[in-house]
Amino acid sequence: TKAWSITMICAAFLMLLLTISNFFVTPKFETSDAIALDKPASFMEVFISFFKKPGMAAALTFILLFRLGESQLVKMASPFLLDPTSAGGLGYTTSEVGTIYGTIGVIMLTVGGILGGILISRDGLKKWMLPMLLSLNVPNALYALLAITKTTNIAAVVGTVVLEQFGYGFGIAGFMVYLIYIAEGKSKTSHYAIATGFMALGMMLPGLISGYIQEWLGYGGFFVWVVIAAFPAIIMLRYINYPADFGKANTRNAEGS
C-alpha cells in the first residue's frame, strides 16, 4: 500500500542520513596502538581460545537461555495486538500498534537501558543481575493476563507495553555488561563479537518456533509458556561466576590507572 511505501522510503532515508553522518564522524584509520593491543595470530586460534575460558560452558548456556522467553514474545507481541479478537488478538490498528510499540515502547526501552547502565556503574553487576533478569521476564505475564481476559482497554495495553519494554531495556543492560566480562582478556574485541553472536543465536532460534507454539497453544497459552521459559536462565544464574563489582565505575578507573 501507499502508506507502507512511504514508511519504507522514510526509513531508507533515515538510514542514508546515518550512513553519511557515520562516514564523516567515525575515525578513518585504526591507530597502531589499537592494532597491537588486540591482534590475533589467526581466526581459529581466537575462536578456540574463547571456548577455553574458565566456566565457558555455563556462560554460553546462560547466554543462550537469557532471552528464551523474551525472544519469543517479541516475535508475537505485534501480531497479538493486531489480530482480531475472533483470532485471540486485541484488534488494534497498525497505526495504534506503531504508536504504542514503536514510539512509547522504544522510549521506555531507552529509559530502562540508561537506568540499568547507571545502576551497574554505581553498584556493580552482581547486585543487579537477578533484578534485571526478572525485569526482563516478569512483565511478560501481563501479556498472558491480557490474552486470557481478552482485555482491550487502551490503558491496560499501553501499561503492559510500557512495563515490558522498560524491563527489556533494564534487563538487557546487565546482559551486555556480562558479555563484556566474559570477553575480557587477550583478543577481547574478537571474543566480544563471538559472545554477541551467541546472543543473537539465543534470540533467533526460539524466535523461529514462536509462531508454531502460538498456533498450537493460542495466545493465552503461548504467553504463559513465555513466562515459564524464563526459569532456565534464572536457574543458570547460580552457576555463572563474575566479580561482584564488575562494571562499577570506580573499579574501572582503578584498573585503568
C-alpha positions in Angstrom: 0.0 0.0 0.0 0.9 3.6 -0.3 1.3 4.0 3.5 3.8 1.2 3.6 5.7 2.6 0.7 6.0 6.0 2.4 7.1 4.3 5.6 9.8 2.3 3.9 11.1 5.3 2.0 11.3 7.3 5.2 13.2 4.5 6.9 15.6 4.2 4.0 16.2 8.0 4.0 17.0 7.9 7.8 19.5 5.1 7.2 21.1 7.1 4.4 21.5 10.1 6.8 23.0 7.9 9.5 25.4 6.3 6.9 26.6 9.8 5.8 27.0 11.0 9.3 29.0 7.9 10.3 31.2 8.4 7.3 32.3 11.8 8.5 32.2 11.3 12.3 33.9 7.9 12.7 37.8 7.5 12.6 39.1 6.6 9.1 42.1 4.6 10.3 42.8 2.4 13.3 45.8 3.5 15.3 48.9 1.3 15.5 48.5 1.1 19.3 45.0 -0.3 19.0 46.1 -2.9 16.5 49.0 -4.0 18.7 46.8 -4.5 21.7 44.4 -6.9 20.1 46.0 -8.6 17.1 45.2 -12.4 16.9 47.6 -14.9 15.3 44.7 -16.5 13.4 40.9 -16.7 13.4 40.9 -20.3 14.6 43.3 -19.5 17.5 41.0 -16.7 18.7 37.9 -18.8 18.2 39.3 -21.8 20.1 40.7 -19.6 22.9 37.2 -18.2 23.5 35.9 -21.7 24.4 38.9 -22.4 26.6 38.0 -19.6 29.1 37.1 -20.8 32.6 33.4 -21.6 33.1 32.6 -21.1 29.4 30.1 -24.0 29.2 27.9 -22.4 31.9 28.4 -19.0 30.5 27.3 -20.0 27.0 24.3 -21.9 28.4 23.3 -18.8 30.3 23.7 -16.6 27.2 21.5 -18.9 25.1 18.9 -19.0 27.8 18.9 -15.4 29.0 16.3 -14.2 26.4 14.5 -17.5 25.8 11.1 -16.1 26.8 11.6 -12.6 25.5 12.9 -13.7 22.1 9.6 -15.5 21.6 7.4 -12.7 22.9 9.0 -10.0 20.8 8.0 -12.0 17.6 4.4 -12.4 18.6 3.6 -9.2 20.6 2.7 -7.2 17.5 0.6 -10.0 15.9 -1.2 -10.3 19.2 -2.1 -6.6 19.2 -3.1 -6.6 15.5 -5.0 -9.9 15.3 -8.8 -9.6 15.5 -10.5 -10.6 18.8 -12.0 -13.6 17.0 -8.5 -14.9 16.5 -7.5 -14.2 20.1 -5.8 -10.9 19.4 -6.8 -7.4 20.6 -7.8 -6.0 17.3 -5.7 -2.8 17.3 -4.9 -1.0 14.1 -1.5 -0.8 12.5 -1.2 2.9 13.4 -2.2 2.3 17.0 0.4 -0.5 17.4 3.0 1.7 15.7 2.3 4.4 18.3 2.2 2.1 21.3 5.0 -0.3 20.5 7.1 1.7 18.1 7.1 5.1 19.8 6.1 4.7 23.5 7.8 1.3 23.7 11.0 2.5 22.2 11.1 5.5 24.6 10.7 3.2 27.6 13.2 0.7 26.3 15.8 3.5 26.1 14.9 4.8 29.6 15.3 1.3 31.0 18.6 0.8 29.3 20.0 4.1 30.6 18.8 3.4 34.1 20.3 -0.1 34.1 23.7 1.3 33.0 23.7 3.9 35.7 22.9 1.4 38.4 25.6 -1.0 37.3 28.1 1.8 37.1 27.2 2.7 40.7 26.8 -0.7 42.4 28.5 -3.3 40.1 26.9 -6.1 38.1 26.3 -8.7 41.0 23.7 -6.6 42.8 21.6 -6.0 39.8 21.9 -9.2 37.7 18.9 -11.0 39.2 16.6 -7.9 39.4 17.5 -7.2 35.7 16.8 -10.8 34.7 13.4 -10.7 36.5 12.6 -7.3 35.0 13.2 -8.8 31.5 10.7 -11.6 32.2 8.1 -10.8 34.9 6.3 -8.1 32.8 5.6 -10.8 30.2 3.0 -12.2 32.5 0.9 -9.1 31.7 0.6 -10.3 28.1 -0.8 -13.6 29.4 -3.3 -11.7 31.5 -4.4 -9.6 28.5 -4.8 -12.7 26.3 -6.6 -14.8 28.9 -9.0 -12.0 30.0 -9.3 -10.6 26.4 -8.7 -7.1 27.7 -8.6 -4.5 25.0 -8.6 -1.4 27.3 -6.1 1.1 25.9 -4.7 1.9 29.4 -4.1 -1.7 30.2 -2.4 -2.4 26.8 -0.2 0.7 27.0 0.7 -0.1 30.6 1.7 -3.6 29.6 3.9 -2.4 26.7 5.5 0.3 28.9 6.5 -2.2 31.6 7.6 -4.9 29.2 9.8 -2.5 27.1 11.2 -0.8 30.2 12.0 -4.1 31.7 13.6 -5.3 28.5 15.9 -2.3 28.3 16.7 -2.5 32.0 17.4 -6.2 31.8 19.5 -6.2 28.7 21.8 -3.7 30.3 23.0 -6.3 32.7 23.3 -8.9 29.9 25.5 -6.7 27.8 27.8 -6.0 30.7 28.1 -9.7 31.4 29.1 -10.2 27.7 31.8 -7.6 28.2 33.0 -9.5 31.3 33.4 -12.9 29.5 35.2 -11.3 26.6 37.9 -9.8 29.0 41.5 -10.7 28.3 43.5 -11.3 25.2 41.6 -10.8 21.9 38.7 -9.3 23.9 37.3 -7.5 20.8 37.1 -10.7 18.9 35.7 -12.6 21.9 33.1 -10.0 22.4 32.0 -10.4 18.8 31.7 -14.2 19.3 29.7 -13.7 22.5 27.3 -11.3 20.8 27.0 -14.0 18.0 25.8 -16.5 20.6 23.5 -13.8 22.0 21.9 -13.4 18.5 21.6 -17.2 18.3 19.8 -17.3 21.6 17.4 -14.7 20.1 17.0 -16.3 16.7 16.4 -20.0 17.5 13.5 -19.6 19.9 12.0 -16.9 17.6 11.9 -19.3 14.7 9.4 -21.6 16.5 7.4 -18.9 18.3 4.7 -18.8 15.6 4.2 -22.6 15.7 3.9 -22.6 19.5 1.4 -19.8 19.3 -0.7 -21.7 16.8 -0.6 -24.7 19.0 -1.3 -23.1 22.3 -3.2 -19.9 21.4 -2.2 -16.5 22.6 -3.1 -17.2 26.2 -1.2 -20.5 26.4 1.7 -19.0 24.4 2.3 -16.1 26.8 2.1 -18.5 29.8 4.8 -20.6 28.1 6.9 -17.4 27.6 6.8 -16.8 31.4 7.8 -20.4 32.1 10.6 -20.1 29.6 12.3 -17.5 31.9 13.1 -20.1 34.6 16.0 -21.9 33.0 18.0 -18.6 32.9 17.1 -17.9 36.5 18.4 -21.3 37.5 21.6 -20.9 35.5 22.3 -17.7 37.3 23.7 -19.6 40.2 26.2 -21.4 38.0 27.9 -18.5 36.4 30.8 -16.5 38.0 31.8 -12.9 37.7 33.2 -10.3 40.1 30.6 -8.6 42.2 31.9 -5.1 41.4 32.4 -5.7 37.7 31.1 -2.7 35.7 31.4 -0.4 38.7 32.8 3.0 37.7 35.5 3.4 40.3 36.7 -0.2 39.7 37.2 0.5 36.0 39.0 3.7 36.8 41.3 1.9 39.2 42.0 -0.8 36.6 42.9 1.8 34.0 45.3 3.7 36.3 
